Amino acid sequence: MTLLAHDRYCDEIVHQVGRLRAVVTSGAELTATVPTCPDWTLEDLVRHVGRALRWTGLIVGTRAEQDVPVDRAPGAAGPAASGDAAALDAWLAESGEVV
């Protein structure tokens, strides 16, 4: 398997986060079911992705050598208000910059 350069991975994260943000800001219903994860809503998926980005950013940024609880990642909880597409979009954008 050929590994990509670090910058290429970072560029892809930015690209994919942008695609997800486009869905959030398109007027899509945040309560819509995700076809590949029928137990999740679009908002659930966005919060999961944002939380994962912040968590991995913390792990990589600190060069953690032990388990890091996801709740230690700053801002991992996301926006307090549910159903706020603008707040969710801003939080996801910020999350994508952490990595």
ABEGO torsion letter per residue (X at the ends): XBBBBAAAAAAAAAAAAAAAAAAAAAGBBAABBBAABAABBAAAAAAAAAAAAAAAAAAAAAGBABBBBAAABBGAAEBABBGBAAAAAAAAAAAAAAX
